[in-house]
Each structure stands twice: as C-alpha cells, then as structure tokens.
Amino acid sequence: MTASAIRKPENSSAIVVLNPYDNRVVGEVAAADAHEIAVAVSRAKAAQNAFRHSQPHERRALLGALASRIAARAEELAQLLASEVGKTITEARNEVRRAQNTLRLSGDAATFLDGEVLHCGIVSGGVDRRATITYEPVGVVGAITPFNYPLNLLCHKLGPAIAAGNAVVAKPSPKAPLTAGWLAGLAQEAGFPLGLFQVVHGCADAALSLARAPIDLLSFTGGPAAGRALKSASGLVRCLMELGGNDPLFVMPDADLDKAVATTIGHRFEIAGQSCAAVKKLYLHEKIRERFIEKLLPAVEAVRFGNPLLDETQMGPVIDVDAAKAVKERVDASAAAGAKLLAGGSHEGALFAPTVLDRVEPDHPVIASETFGPVISIRTFSKVEDAIREVNASEFGLQAGVFTNDHALIRQFSRELQVGGVMINEGPDFRSEHVPFGGRKSSGLGREGVRIALREMSEPKVVID
C-alpha cells in the first residue's frame, strides 16, 4: 500500500481515490480552484433566488424524490462507500439506509417550519400591536464534509438546507469525494433545479476558498484546527461546526455487563474507530473492572477484521496507512508511558488490529486527544465525582454514554457532564437523525439533527403591525 488514500498526480488537478484496503484505484475527481468555487456559489445564488419562493410541499417532494433515487441505487452506493472509505459493506448499507431517512425526515420538517405571533402589549405602557415571526431561507449553504460518513453527513446538511429553501455548495473530503458526486447526480435525476445543489472538490485550499466565498452559512464537520481556520476565513458568516470528541463511556456496578461489552465493541470498532462520538475513553468502576475485562477481551479477539466487501467482515481498515501509523505511534507511546497492552496494537497497511489498552492515564497520547482508530482505552474509577471532573477537564464535550439503572446516578451524570448529549445504557456514538447532535467547547458550534438544523439554516423575520 502507499502512504495515503488519495494521490494527486503531477501537473494535474485530478485527485485519485484509492481503496484503503487493497490500494486499487476507485475513481478520481477534478480539484476546483478558487475561481471555479466562486462561480459555483454564484450559480447557487441565482438558483436560490428562485427556489426561496418554493412551497414546503415542493421541497418535501424534491427530498423524497432524492431519497427514492438513493433507494433505487442503494447497493451500488454501498459498494462505492465501502470501496472509497474502507468501511464494511454492512456499515455502508446502513449508512445508505440512514441517508434516505435523513432526507425524508428533512422533507417532513419542511412542512413544520412554524412561526409564532407575539402581542406587544404584555406590559404596562405596551402598544396594541402584534409581532409575527416567520422563518426565511438564509441563502447559500457551504457544506464541508469528512471522510467517515460521506453520504449521511452530507444529507444532514443538504436535507435541512433544501427544506428551509436554501441552495448548497458542498465540498467533500478529498479522501472520500466520490459518493458526493453520485448524490449530486441523483439530485439532478430527482428534479433539483440547476445550480441548487453543486459539489466542488479539493483539499484544504478549496475548503478555505468556499469559506471565503459569498456564502450565507457554513456547515462544517471535521477537526478543531480546521474548524478554527474556516471560522476565521468565513468572517461574519454564520457557522455550524461539529469538530469531534474524546467521548467517555461509564460502566457502573449495577450495569448489564454483557450489553455494555457489546456496546463498547460496536461503538468503538465501527468504521475502525473513526467516528467522532465513538467510545474513546472507557471508564470502569473498580467493583466491576476485572469482570468486565474478562468479558471484553474474548469479544475483542472474536472481531473479524479484513476485507470490507465481505459480508462476514466486522471491521475494515482505517482511511489510509498514514492514519494507521499515527494510531500505532499513540499506542506505542502510551505503552511506553505505562499503559498495558491487552490486545492488538499492530497493523498491516491500513488494517489496524482491534486494540485494548488498560491502565491508561489522562496524559497518555491515546486519550490526551482524540484518537481516530480502533483502540479501547480503559480508565478505572471509584468515585463518580472524580471521573466526571476528569472528563469535564477535556477540551472536548461531544457526547457521553452511561451504563446504569440507578436513577440518582443518571441524574448526576446527566446534569454534571459538560457534553452535548448523554446516552443512558447506550454508547456515546448513538444518534437519531431528527434529534439535535453536537457538542460544547472544542467539539463545535450549533447543532445538527434535522429539526434543529432547519431552524439553524433559516433567518427569523419579525413583522410588527
């Protein structure tokens, strides 16, 4: 394998996409320059000027038609996803299914973008006037997406944007750009007006060009450093950003350990640990620590990892060899600092073995910052207050999971954790398409999730008469 899942040929604007598992060429796209991106935004503005007057039922019909086109090509899209990202075919099929749900839910939400009427005479001296509050499209949405969920995360930006009456110019990750191109083609088949949804390609320079273009809202999913750079480049443009997490899963003495083990593995090894809300830090109460590990290790050893296109494969490779090497360096450095390697820790090309580290300290590289790879890092605690305080000291605050049936503990975790979401008897990676999703601190700005994103991508207008 080469060292990267993308390759840019000399003297060419083409980005060649390589399968992370076997290094074969999956396809290529042409990188856009700043001028081409500006032209795309200009086309989007023209399309949106007409589309902003569309009726909710028309927007719903467009999104439903696009969901139907995806359904008709579901297996082809899943095969493409698995090939360009390296996720298993099962994971890819699930993403295709979720993308359809996201679009249909967005269409449904378009019919409930309700306003309200407020009376101005609510205090002494107030006037007998009424304020009518409505929501209008913000304009052109710049959507920048990562490699890990290239279809559904784009639909989480596209669906609410179209439902609100906006246009979208999307720039997918150069490591997984092909699915976005397919989606744009299917949108044309579904009857989207020309220019309403466009895709441009490129690396960091293209992302900055889109942020600097005359867009009206920037929606970005990626890392904190890139998020800060894009926020700076976009000026006063409203930004919605999901910037990752270093998410904990707490297991208490009364927990269903078998379910907690299955959830830990499912949420940490999905797409080889490359999910923003995956279980990055596993907090085991000292009373169940030994029993939990006894159950965990055989389950980890049983994970079938390899060729992502085989139905029996449970975990594929990370996105490229560079990513695998970065995970290896963190695991080795943490082991050298005192962590105990219980399973895995090696890689062949981009295929990283499911890994478990015990006795991990807060300053060890595997949990000091977000690790995008299939590594379970175990912390042991006795006092809930101490564990919560440690998690809250992180720069991130995306989501958390808690396994317990103790209502008092549920209240304590829910109220005191400084995160965007607390999942009870679930892992932190749990998400439902219509529910708000996002975090605090360096985990981002604003929220995704169909219903709340529809409001985020709209401008409130007040008329008083």
VEXDREN-2710 file (C-alpha; in Angstrom, 1 decimal):
% VEXDREN-2710
k/r/px/py/pz
1/MET/0.0/0.0/0.0
2/THR/1.0/3.6/-0.5
3/ALA/1.0/6.0/2.4
4/SER/-2.2/7.8/1.6
5/ALA/-5.7/7.1/0.4
6/ILE/-5.5/10.0/-2.1
7/ARG/-3.0/10.7/-4.7
8/LYS/-2.7/13.9/-6.7
9/PRO/-0.8/13.3/-10.0
10/GLU/1.9/15.7/-11.0
11/ASN/0.8/18.6/-13.3
12/SER/-2.8/17.6/-12.8
13/SER/-5.8/18.9/-10.8
14/ALA/-7.1/15.3/-10.5
15/ILE/-7.4/13.6/-7.1
16/VAL/-7.2/9.9/-7.4
17/VAL/-9.0/7.9/-4.8
18/LEU/-7.5/4.6/-3.6
19/ASN/-9.2/1.8/-1.7
20/PRO/-7.7/1.8/1.8
21/TYR/-7.8/-2.0/1.9
22/ASP/-6.1/-3.1/-1.3
23/ASN/-4.8/0.2/-2.8
24/ARG/-6.7/-0.2/-6.0
25/VAL/-8.0/2.9/-7.8
26/VAL/-11.6/3.5/-7.1
27/GLY/-12.0/6.7/-9.1
28/GLU/-10.9/10.3/-9.5
29/VAL/-12.3/13.8/-9.3
30/ALA/-11.0/17.2/-10.6
31/ALA/-10.0/19.6/-7.9
32/ALA/-11.6/23.1/-8.2
33/ASP/-9.7/26.3/-7.9
34/ALA/-10.9/29.5/-6.1
35/HIS/-12.4/30.9/-9.3
36/GLU/-14.4/27.7/-10.0
37/ILE/-15.7/27.7/-6.5
38/ALA/-16.8/31.3/-6.7
39/VAL/-18.6/30.5/-10.0
40/ALA/-20.4/27.6/-8.3
41/VAL/-21.5/29.9/-5.4
42/SER/-22.7/32.5/-7.9
43/ARG/-24.8/29.8/-9.7
44/ALA/-26.2/28.7/-6.3
45/LYS/-27.2/32.2/-5.5
46/ALA/-29.1/32.5/-8.8
47/ALA/-30.8/29.2/-8.2
48/GLN/-31.7/30.1/-4.6
49/ASN/-33.3/33.4/-5.6
50/ALA/-35.9/31.4/-7.4
51/PHE/-36.1/28.5/-5.1
52/ARG/-36.6/30.6/-1.9
53/HIS/-40.2/31.2/-3.1
54/SER/-40.9/27.4/-3.4
55/GLN/-43.7/25.9/-1.3
56/PRO/-43.0/23.4/1.6
57/HIS/-44.7/20.6/-0.3
58/GLU/-42.4/21.2/-3.3
59/ARG/-39.3/21.0/-1.1
60/ARG/-40.7/17.9/0.5
61/ALA/-41.3/16.3/-2.9
62/LEU/-37.8/17.0/-4.0
63/LEU/-36.2/15.5/-1.0
64/GLY/-38.5/12.5/-1.2
65/ALA/-37.6/12.0/-4.8
66/LEU/-33.9/12.1/-4.0
67/ALA/-34.4/9.5/-1.2
68/SER/-36.2/7.3/-3.7
69/ARG/-33.3/7.6/-6.2
70/ILE/-30.9/6.6/-3.4
71/ALA/-33.1/3.6/-2.6
72/ALA/-33.1/2.5/-6.3
73/ARG/-29.2/2.6/-6.4
74/ALA/-28.7/1.5/-2.8
75/GLU/-26.4/-1.4/-3.4
76/GLU/-24.2/0.5/-5.9
77/LEU/-23.8/3.3/-3.4
78/ALA/-23.0/0.9/-0.6
79/GLN/-20.3/-0.7/-2.7
80/LEU/-18.8/2.7/-3.6
81/LEU/-18.9/3.7/0.1
82/ALA/-17.1/0.6/1.2
83/SER/-14.5/0.9/-1.5
84/GLU/-13.6/4.6/-1.1
85/VAL/-13.8/4.7/2.7
86/GLY/-12.9/1.1/3.7
87/LYS/-16.0/0.7/6.0
88/THR/-17.6/-2.7/5.9
89/ILE/-20.3/-3.4/3.4
90/THR/-22.7/-3.8/6.3
91/GLU/-21.8/-0.4/7.6
92/ALA/-22.1/1.1/4.2
93/ARG/-25.5/-0.3/3.6
94/ASN/-26.6/1.1/7.0
95/GLU/-25.3/4.5/6.0
96/VAL/-27.3/4.4/2.7
97/ARG/-30.4/3.5/4.7
98/ARG/-29.9/6.3/7.2
99/ALA/-29.3/8.8/4.4
100/GLN/-32.7/8.1/3.0
101/ASN/-34.2/8.6/6.4
102/THR/-32.4/11.9/6.8
103/LEU/-33.7/13.2/3.6
104/ARG/-37.3/12.1/4.2
105/LEU/-37.3/13.5/7.7
106/SER/-36.0/16.8/6.3
107/GLY/-38.9/16.8/3.8
108/ASP/-41.3/16.2/6.6
109/ALA/-39.7/19.0/8.7
110/ALA/-40.2/21.4/5.8
111/THR/-43.9/21.3/6.4
112/PHE/-43.5/22.3/10.1
113/LEU/-41.2/25.4/9.9
114/ASP/-43.7/27.3/12.0
115/GLY/-43.6/30.9/13.1
116/GLU/-45.5/32.5/16.0
117/VAL/-47.4/35.6/16.9
118/LEU/-46.5/37.7/20.0
119/HIS/-48.6/40.5/21.4
120/CYS/-46.6/43.7/22.1
121/GLY/-48.9/44.9/24.9
122/ILE/-47.8/42.5/27.6
123/VAL/-46.5/45.2/30.0
124/SER/-48.0/48.5/31.2
125/GLY/-47.4/51.1/28.5
126/GLY/-47.1/48.5/25.8
127/VAL/-48.8/49.1/22.5
128/ASP/-51.7/47.2/20.9
129/ARG/-49.6/45.6/18.2
130/ARG/-48.7/42.1/17.2
131/ALA/-45.4/40.7/16.1
132/THR/-45.5/38.0/13.5
133/ILE/-42.3/35.9/13.5
134/THR/-41.5/33.8/10.4
135/TYR/-38.5/31.9/9.1
136/GLU/-36.9/32.6/5.7
137/PRO/-34.1/30.8/3.9
138/VAL/-30.6/32.0/4.8
139/GLY/-29.4/31.7/1.2
140/VAL/-26.4/29.6/0.1
141/VAL/-25.1/27.0/2.4
142/GLY/-21.4/25.9/2.1
143/ALA/-21.2/22.3/3.3
144/ILE/-17.8/20.8/4.1
145/THR/-17.9/17.1/5.0
146/PRO/-15.4/14.5/6.3
147/PHE/-14.5/11.1/5.0
148/ASN/-16.1/8.9/7.7
149/TYR/-19.8/9.3/6.7
150/PRO/-19.6/10.9/3.3
151/LEU/-23.2/10.2/2.4
152/ASN/-25.3/10.6/5.5
153/LEU/-23.4/13.6/6.9
154/LEU/-23.8/15.4/3.6
155/CYS/-27.5/14.6/3.7
156/HIS/-27.6/16.1/7.2
157/LYS/-26.5/19.3/5.7
158/LEU/-28.3/19.1/2.3
159/GLY/-31.7/17.9/3.7
160/PRO/-32.4/20.7/6.2
161/ALA/-30.9/23.3/3.8
162/ILE/-33.2/22.4/1.0
163/ALA/-36.2/22.0/3.4
164/ALA/-35.6/25.6/4.5
165/GLY/-35.4/26.9/0.9
166/ASN/-31.6/27.2/0.6
167/ALA/-29.1/26.2/-2.1
168/VAL/-26.0/24.1/-1.2
169/VAL/-22.4/24.1/-2.5
170/ALA/-20.7/21.0/-1.0
171/LYS/-17.0/20.2/-0.7
172/PRO/-16.5/16.6/0.4
173/SER/-13.2/15.2/1.9
174/PRO/-10.6/14.5/-0.8
175/LYS/-10.3/11.1/0.9
176/ALA/-13.9/10.2/0.1
177/PRO/-15.2/12.5/-2.7
178/LEU/-16.9/10.0/-5.0
179/THR/-20.2/9.5/-3.1
180/ALA/-20.9/13.2/-3.0
181/GLY/-20.6/13.3/-6.8
182/TRP/-23.1/10.5/-7.1
183/LEU/-25.5/12.2/-4.8
184/ALA/-25.4/15.4/-6.9
185/GLY/-26.1/13.3/-10.0
186/LEU/-29.1/11.6/-8.3
187/ALA/-30.4/15.1/-7.2
188/GLN/-30.5/16.2/-10.9
189/GLU/-32.4/13.0/-11.7
190/ALA/-34.8/13.8/-8.9
191/GLY/-35.6/17.2/-10.4
192/PHE/-33.5/19.6/-8.4
193/PRO/-33.3/22.9/-10.2
194/LEU/-29.9/23.5/-11.9
195/GLY/-27.4/25.0/-9.6
196/LEU/-29.4/24.4/-6.4
197/PHE/-27.0/21.6/-5.2
198/GLN/-23.4/21.5/-6.5
199/VAL/-20.3/19.6/-5.5
200/VAL/-16.8/21.1/-5.7
201/HIS/-13.6/19.1/-4.9
202/GLY/-10.3/19.8/-3.4
203/CYS/-8.2/19.8/-0.2
204/ALA/-7.7/22.5/2.5
205/ASP/-7.3/25.3/0.0
206/ALA/-10.6/24.5/-1.6
207/ALA/-12.3/24.5/1.8
208/LEU/-10.9/27.9/2.6
209/SER/-12.0/29.2/-0.8
210/LEU/-15.5/28.1/-0.1
211/ALA/-15.4/29.6/3.3
212/ARG/-14.3/32.9/1.8
213/ALA/-16.8/32.9/-1.0
214/PRO/-20.0/34.9/-0.6
215/ILE/-22.0/32.1/1.1
216/ASP/-24.5/32.8/3.8
217/LEU/-23.9/29.9/6.1
218/LEU/-21.0/27.5/6.6
219/SER/-21.7/24.0/7.8
220/PHE/-18.5/22.0/8.6
221/THR/-17.8/18.6/10.1
222/GLY/-14.1/17.9/10.9
223/GLY/-11.3/18.7/13.3
224/PRO/-10.9/21.7/15.7
225/ALA/-7.8/23.1/13.9
226/ALA/-9.6/23.1/10.5
227/GLY/-12.7/24.5/12.1
228/ARG/-10.9/27.4/13.6
229/ALA/-9.2/28.2/10.3
230/LEU/-12.5/28.1/8.4
231/LYS/-14.2/30.2/11.1
232/SER/-11.5/32.8/10.7
233/ALA/-11.8/32.7/6.9
234/SER/-15.5/33.0/6.8
235/GLY/-15.7/36.2/8.8
236/LEU/-19.2/37.1/10.0
237/VAL/-20.9/34.3/8.1
238/ARG/-22.9/32.1/10.5
239/CYS/-21.1/28.8/11.2
240/LEU/-22.4/25.3/12.3
241/MET/-19.5/23.1/13.2
242/GLU/-19.1/19.6/14.6
243/LEU/-15.4/19.3/15.5
244/GLY/-15.1/15.9/17.1
245/GLY/-14.9/14.5/20.6
246/ASN/-13.0/12.5/23.1
247/ASP/-16.0/10.7/24.3
248/PRO/-16.4/8.6/27.5
249/LEU/-18.4/5.5/28.3
250/PHE/-19.0/4.9/32.1
251/VAL/-19.9/1.4/33.3
252/MET/-21.3/1.3/36.9
253/PRO/-21.6/-1.7/39.2
254/ASP/-25.3/-2.3/38.5
255/ALA/-24.8/-2.3/34.7
256/ASP/-25.7/-5.1/32.3
257/LEU/-22.1/-6.0/31.6
258/ASP/-22.8/-8.2/28.6
259/LYS/-24.7/-5.4/26.9
260/ALA/-22.0/-2.8/27.9
261/VAL/-19.3/-5.0/26.4
262/ALA/-21.2/-5.4/23.1
263/THR/-21.9/-1.7/23.0
264/THR/-18.2/-0.8/23.7
265/ILE/-17.1/-3.0/20.8
266/GLY/-19.8/-1.9/18.5
267/HIS/-19.3/1.8/19.1
268/ARG/-15.5/1.8/19.2
269/PHE/-14.8/-0.5/16.2
270/GLU/-17.5/0.9/13.9
271/ILE/-15.7/2.2/10.8
272/ALA/-12.4/1.1/12.5
273/GLY/-12.9/3.6/15.3
274/GLN/-13.1/6.6/13.0
275/SER/-16.3/8.1/14.4
276/CYS/-16.5/11.5/16.2
277/ALA/-18.6/10.2/19.0
278/ALA/-17.0/6.7/19.4
279/VAL/-16.0/5.4/22.8
280/LYS/-12.6/7.0/23.1
281/LYS/-12.3/6.5/26.9
282/LEU/-13.9/3.5/28.8
283/TYR/-14.4/4.3/32.5
284/LEU/-14.9/1.1/34.5
285/HIS/-16.0/1.3/38.1
286/GLU/-13.5/-0.6/40.3
287/LYS/-16.1/-3.0/41.5
288/ILE/-16.7/-4.5/38.0
289/ARG/-13.4/-3.7/36.4
290/GLU/-12.0/-7.3/36.4
291/ARG/-15.2/-9.0/35.4
292/PHE/-15.7/-6.5/32.6
293/ILE/-12.2/-7.0/31.2
294/GLU/-12.7/-10.8/31.4
295/LYS/-15.8/-10.5/29.2
296/LEU/-14.3/-7.8/26.9
297/LEU/-11.1/-9.5/25.8
298/PRO/-12.6/-12.6/24.2
299/ALA/-15.2/-10.5/22.4
300/VAL/-12.4/-8.2/21.0
301/GLU/-10.4/-11.3/19.9
302/ALA/-13.5/-12.5/18.1
303/VAL/-13.9/-9.4/15.9
304/ARG/-13.4/-10.4/12.3
305/PHE/-11.4/-7.7/10.5
306/GLY/-10.2/-7.6/7.0
307/ASN/-11.8/-7.2/3.5
308/PRO/-14.6/-4.7/4.0
309/LEU/-16.5/-6.0/1.0
310/LEU/-17.1/-9.4/2.6
311/ASP/-20.4/-9.8/4.4
312/GLU/-18.7/-11.6/7.3
313/THR/-16.2/-8.8/8.0
314/GLN/-17.0/-6.8/11.1
315/MET/-14.3/-4.1/10.8
316/GLY/-12.3/-2.8/7.8
317/PRO/-9.2/-0.6/7.6
318/VAL/-8.6/3.0/8.7
319/ILE/-8.7/5.5/6.0
320/ASP/-5.0/5.2/4.9
321/VAL/-1.6/4.0/6.0
322/ASP/-0.7/7.4/7.5
323/ALA/-3.7/7.1/9.8
324/ALA/-2.7/3.6/10.8
325/LYS/0.9/4.8/11.6
326/ALA/-0.4/7.7/13.7
327/VAL/-2.6/5.3/15.7
328/LYS/0.4/2.9/16.2
329/GLU/2.6/5.8/17.4
330/ARG/0.0/6.7/20.0
331/VAL/-0.5/3.1/21.2
332/ASP/3.3/2.6/21.5
333/ALA/3.9/5.9/23.2
334/SER/1.1/5.1/25.7
335/ALA/2.5/1.6/26.4
336/ALA/6.0/3.1/26.9
337/ALA/4.4/5.5/29.4
338/GLY/2.9/2.7/31.5
339/ALA/-0.3/1.6/29.8
340/LYS/-0.7/-2.2/29.5
341/LEU/-1.4/-3.6/26.0
342/LEU/-4.1/-6.3/26.4
343/ALA/-4.9/-7.0/22.7
344/GLY/-3.9/-5.8/19.3
345/GLY/-1.6/-2.9/18.8
346/SER/-0.3/-3.8/15.3
347/HIS/-1.3/-3.0/11.8
348/GLU/-0.7/-4.3/8.3
349/GLY/-1.0/-1.4/5.8
350/ALA/-4.2/0.4/6.8
351/LEU/-5.7/-2.6/8.6
352/PHE/-5.3/-2.0/12.3
353/ALA/-6.0/-4.8/14.7
354/PRO/-8.7/-4.2/17.4
355/THR/-6.8/-3.0/20.3
356/VAL/-7.3/-2.7/24.1
357/LEU/-5.1/-0.7/26.5
358/ASP/-5.5/-0.9/30.3
359/ARG/-4.2/1.4/33.0
360/VAL/-4.3/4.4/30.7
361/GLU/-3.5/7.7/32.3
362/PRO/-5.1/11.1/31.3
363/ASP/-1.8/12.3/29.8
364/HIS/-1.2/9.2/27.6
365/PRO/-1.4/10.0/23.9
366/VAL/-4.3/7.6/23.2
367/ILE/-6.7/9.7/25.3
368/ALA/-4.9/13.0/25.8
369/SER/-6.6/14.0/22.4
370/GLU/-9.0/12.3/20.1
371/THR/-7.7/9.0/18.6
372/PHE/-9.2/8.1/15.3
373/GLY/-8.7/4.3/15.3
374/PRO/-9.9/1.0/16.8
375/VAL/-8.4/1.5/20.3
376/ILE/-10.3/0.9/23.6
377/SER/-8.5/2.8/26.4
378/ILE/-9.5/1.8/29.9
379/ARG/-9.6/4.1/32.9
380/THR/-10.6/2.8/36.4
381/PHE/-12.5/4.9/38.9
382/SER/-14.1/4.6/42.3
383/LYS/-15.8/8.0/42.8
384/VAL/-18.2/9.2/40.2
385/GLU/-17.4/12.8/41.0
386/ASP/-13.7/12.3/40.2
387/ALA/-14.5/10.6/36.9
388/ILE/-16.9/13.4/35.9
389/ARG/-14.3/16.0/36.8
390/GLU/-11.7/14.3/34.7
391/VAL/-14.0/14.2/31.7
392/ASN/-15.0/17.8/32.1
393/ALA/-11.4/18.9/32.1
394/SER/-11.1/17.8/28.4
395/GLU/-11.2/20.4/25.7
396/PHE/-14.0/18.4/24.0
397/GLY/-17.6/17.9/25.0
398/LEU/-19.5/16.0/22.4
399/GLN/-21.4/13.1/23.9
400/ALA/-21.1/10.5/26.7
401/GLY/-22.6/7.1/27.5
402/VAL/-23.5/5.7/30.9
403/PHE/-24.5/2.2/31.8
404/THR/-26.5/2.2/35.0
405/ASN/-30.1/1.8/36.2
406/ASP/-29.6/3.9/39.3
407/HIS/-31.8/7.0/38.8
408/ALA/-29.8/9.1/41.1
409/LEU/-26.6/8.3/39.1
410/ILE/-28.4/9.0/35.8
411/ARG/-29.4/12.5/37.2
412/GLN/-25.9/13.1/38.4
413/PHE/-24.2/12.2/35.1
414/SER/-26.8/14.0/33.0
415/ARG/-26.6/17.2/35.0
416/GLU/-22.9/17.4/35.6
417/LEU/-21.2/16.2/32.4
418/GLN/-20.3/19.1/30.1
419/VAL/-21.3/17.5/26.9
420/GLY/-23.9/17.9/24.2
421/GLY/-25.6/14.6/24.8
422/VAL/-25.7/11.9/27.5
423/MET/-26.8/8.4/26.3
424/ILE/-28.2/6.1/29.1
425/ASN/-27.5/2.4/28.7
426/GLU/-26.0/3.2/25.3
427/GLY/-22.7/4.3/23.9
428/PRO/-21.8/7.9/23.2
429/ASP/-22.0/7.2/19.4
430/PHE/-25.7/6.7/19.5
431/ARG/-27.5/9.2/17.2
432/SER/-31.1/9.6/15.8
433/GLU/-31.4/11.6/12.6
434/HIS/-34.1/14.1/13.9
435/VAL/-32.5/14.7/17.3
436/PRO/-30.0/17.5/18.0
437/PHE/-26.4/16.4/17.7
438/GLY/-23.4/18.4/18.6
439/GLY/-21.2/19.4/21.5
440/ARG/-19.6/22.1/23.7
441/LYS/-16.2/23.7/23.9
442/SER/-13.9/22.5/21.1
443/SER/-16.5/20.0/19.9
444/GLY/-18.2/22.6/17.9
445/LEU/-20.8/25.4/17.3
446/GLY/-24.5/24.8/16.9
447/ARG/-26.3/21.5/16.4
448/GLU/-27.1/19.1/13.6
449/GLY/-30.2/16.9/13.5
450/VAL/-33.0/17.5/11.0
451/ARG/-35.4/19.6/13.1
452/ILE/-32.9/21.9/14.8
453/ALA/-30.8/22.3/11.7
454/LEU/-33.8/23.5/9.8
455/ARG/-34.0/26.5/12.2
456/GLU/-30.3/27.0/12.2
457/MET/-30.4/27.3/8.4
458/SER/-33.2/29.8/8.5
459/GLU/-33.4/33.6/9.2
460/PRO/-36.1/34.7/11.6
461/LYS/-38.1/37.8/10.4
462/VAL/-40.3/40.0/12.6
463/VAL/-43.1/42.0/11.2
464/ILE/-45.0/44.2/13.7
465/ASP/-48.3/45.8/12.8
END
